Amino acid sequence: MCGRFVVANVGSELVGVLRVDLESNDLPAPSYNVAPTDRVAIVLDSVKTEPPTRRLEPARWGLVPSWAKDPSVGPRAINARSEELEDKPTFRGAFENRRAIIPVTGYYEWHTTAEGKQPYFIRPADESPLFFAGLYEWWKNPAAAGDDPNRWMLSFSILTRSATGNLASIHDRMPVFVDEDYADAWLDPTVEYPRDILDAASDAAEGMETTLEAYAVDRAVGNVRNNSPALIEPLAE
């Protein structure tokens, strides 16, 4: 996954099937060109309540571990290879205890051709939401005052895997999709063996790529300053 996606709707319209208990009143606006360090809404199960409270919260794209000195590491951690989570200190703790779902409208991928890189937009053919498996972290700014509302930063990373089916002809990696039937298990912070859940969710999503449509779009999406519904229009032949 090359680092851009679309969230055309926000709130319950996008996450209705996930049964969110609490929605933040500070959710980011819709975006047709979400880029690293942008804020979008993610779904997580809070570990501070019993049973856990499912929340829809704004988070910064690019995971910043709690032990990081500053947020500059975030852009290098927008994606996490699902095969290596236990081996990477940046992701290990979050994989064990802080798993999230990132609801999106669709995402962009770039296919390398003889003429250069051609962006494609990929989304469910029925235009239903698409759910990515993700990880989240809370980072405390040591320089911020105790009463500073921005003292804590919520950030996230999107899990990726080897591409399958028709998506493999565009790029060799793709996001890890989460079927809604596995959402509860993936978000549950009390799960002892998250690798088992990830493997089961990946198996359940096998073949999901056949329900997605992928089509070429204008290269304007490569510029982060461009952000409009025109970006997801099929490229004129």
C-alpha positions in Angstrom: 0.0 0.0 0.0 1.5 3.3 -1.1 0.0 5.7 1.3 -3.2 7.3 0.3 -6.9 6.5 1.0 -10.4 8.0 1.0 -12.9 8.6 3.8 -15.9 10.1 2.0 -18.2 9.7 5.0 -17.7 10.0 8.7 -19.4 8.8 11.9 -22.2 6.2 12.1 -22.7 6.3 8.3 -19.3 4.7 7.9 -19.2 2.3 10.9 -22.8 1.3 11.6 -22.2 -2.4 11.5 -19.3 -2.1 14.1 -21.7 -1.1 16.8 -19.7 1.9 18.1 -20.7 3.0 21.7 -19.2 6.5 21.7 -18.4 8.9 18.8 -15.9 11.7 19.4 -17.3 15.2 18.8 -14.0 16.1 17.0 -14.1 13.7 14.0 -12.1 14.9 11.0 -14.0 16.0 7.9 -14.3 13.7 4.9 -11.2 13.5 2.7 -10.6 12.2 -0.8 -6.8 12.2 -0.4 -5.8 11.1 3.1 -2.0 11.3 3.4 0.5 10.4 6.2 0.1 12.5 9.3 -3.5 13.4 8.4 -6.2 12.7 11.0 -9.0 10.2 10.4 -11.5 8.3 12.5 -10.5 4.9 13.8 -12.4 2.3 15.8 -11.0 0.9 19.0 -12.1 -0.9 22.2 -11.1 1.1 25.3 -9.2 -0.9 27.9 -10.3 1.4 30.7 -13.9 0.0 31.0 -15.4 -3.4 31.6 -16.7 -4.5 29.3 -14.5 -2.4 26.8 -16.2 0.6 25.3 -16.1 0.8 21.5 -15.1 4.2 20.4 -14.7 6.2 17.2 -11.8 8.5 17.7 -9.7 10.9 15.6 -6.2 9.6 15.1 -3.0 10.6 13.3 -1.9 8.3 10.5 1.6 7.1 11.3 2.1 5.2 14.5 4.1 6.9 17.3 5.1 4.4 20.0 4.7 5.6 23.6 8.5 5.4 24.0 9.3 7.7 21.1 11.1 11.0 21.8 8.9 12.9 19.4 6.3 12.2 16.6 8.8 12.4 13.8 8.9 8.5 13.6 5.2 8.4 12.6 5.5 8.9 8.9 7.8 5.8 8.8 5.2 3.7 10.4 2.1 4.4 8.4 2.0 0.7 7.4 3.0 -2.4 9.3 3.9 -5.7 7.6 1.5 -8.2 9.2 4.2 -11.0 8.9 6.7 -9.1 11.1 4.6 -7.6 13.9 6.1 -9.7 16.7 9.6 -8.9 15.5 9.3 -5.1 15.4 9.5 -3.1 18.7 7.5 -0.3 17.1 4.5 -2.5 16.6 4.9 -5.4 19.1 3.1 -3.9 22.1 0.3 -2.4 20.0 -0.3 -5.8 18.3 -0.6 -7.5 21.7 -2.9 -4.9 23.3 -4.0 -2.0 21.0 -5.7 -3.2 17.8 -7.9 -0.9 15.7 -10.1 -0.9 12.6 -9.7 1.9 10.1 -13.0 2.3 8.2 -12.5 3.7 4.7 -14.4 4.3 1.4 -11.5 3.0 -0.6 -7.8 3.4 -1.2 -5.3 4.3 -3.9 -2.5 2.1 -5.2 0.2 2.9 -7.8 1.0 0.4 -10.6 4.4 0.8 -12.3 4.2 0.8 -16.1 6.6 1.7 -18.8 5.1 5.2 -18.9 5.5 5.7 -15.1 3.4 5.1 -12.1 -0.4 5.0 -12.7 -2.7 5.4 -9.7 -5.7 3.1 -9.2 -8.6 3.6 -6.9 -9.8 0.4 -5.2 -13.1 0.1 -3.4 -16.0 -2.3 -2.8 -18.1 -2.7 -5.9 -21.3 -2.1 -3.9 -19.8 1.0 -2.3 -20.1 -0.3 1.2 -17.3 0.6 3.7 -14.0 -1.2 3.7 -12.4 -2.1 7.0 -8.6 -2.2 7.4 -6.9 -4.0 10.3 -4.7 -1.5 12.2 -2.8 -0.8 15.4 -2.9 2.3 17.6 -0.8 4.0 20.3 -1.1 6.9 22.7 1.9 9.2 22.9 2.4 11.8 25.6 4.2 15.0 24.7 6.7 15.5 27.5 6.9 19.2 26.8 3.2 19.9 27.1 1.6 21.2 30.2 -0.6 18.9 32.2 -3.8 20.8 31.3 -2.9 21.0 27.6 -5.7 19.2 25.6 -3.1 18.2 23.0 -0.8 16.6 25.5 -1.8 13.1 24.3 -1.6 12.0 20.6 -3.5 9.0 19.3 -1.9 7.5 16.2 -2.3 4.4 14.1 -0.7 2.1 11.5 -2.4 0.0 8.8 -1.5 -3.6 8.5 -0.5 -4.9 5.1 0.0 -8.4 3.5 1.0 -9.9 0.2 -1.5 -9.0 -2.5 -3.8 -11.7 -3.8 -6.1 -12.2 -6.8 -6.6 -9.3 -9.2 -5.0 -6.8 -6.8 -1.6 -8.5 -7.2 -1.5 -7.3 -10.8 -1.5 -3.7 -9.5 0.9 -3.9 -6.5 2.5 -6.7 -4.5 1.1 -5.5 -1.2 -2.4 -4.7 0.0 -4.1 -3.8 3.3 -5.3 -6.5 5.7 -9.1 -6.5 5.3 -11.3 -7.3 8.3 -14.6 -9.0 7.7 -17.3 -7.5 10.1 -17.7 -11.0 11.6 -14.1 -10.8 12.9 -14.2 -7.2 14.0 -15.1 -8.0 17.6 -12.3 -10.5 18.1 -9.8 -8.2 16.4 -10.7 -5.2 18.6 -10.9 -7.2 21.8 -8.0 -6.0 24.0 -8.2 -9.1 26.2 -7.3 -11.6 23.5 -4.3 -13.7 24.5 -3.2 -14.8 21.0 -3.6 -11.9 18.5 -1.7 -13.8 15.9 -4.4 -16.5 15.8 -7.1 -13.8 15.4 -5.1 -12.1 12.6 -4.6 -15.4 10.8 -8.3 -16.2 11.1 -9.4 -12.8 10.0 -7.0 -12.9 7.0 -8.3 -16.3 6.0 -11.9 -15.1 6.3 -11.1 -12.1 4.1 -9.5 -14.4 1.5 -11.2 -13.7 -1.8 -12.6 -10.4 -0.7 -10.6 -8.8 -3.4 -13.1 -10.3 -5.9 -15.7 -8.0 -4.5 -13.6 -4.9 -5.1 -13.4 -2.8 -8.2 -10.1 -1.2 -9.2 -9.8 1.4 -11.9 -7.3 4.0 -13.1 -7.6 7.6 -11.9 -6.0 10.9 -12.6 -2.4 11.4 -11.4 -3.6 14.5 -9.6 -4.0 12.3 -6.5 -0.3 12.3 -6.2 -0.4 15.9 -5.0 -1.6 16.1 -1.4 -3.0 19.6 -2.1 -5.6 18.0 -4.3 -8.7 16.9 -2.4 -12.0 16.5 -4.1 -14.5 13.8 -5.4 -13.0 14.3 -8.8 -9.9 12.3 -7.6 -11.9 9.0 -7.5 -13.5 9.5 -11.0 -12.4 6.8 -13.5 -9.7 8.0 -15.9 -11.1 8.9 -19.3 -10.0 6.5 -21.9 
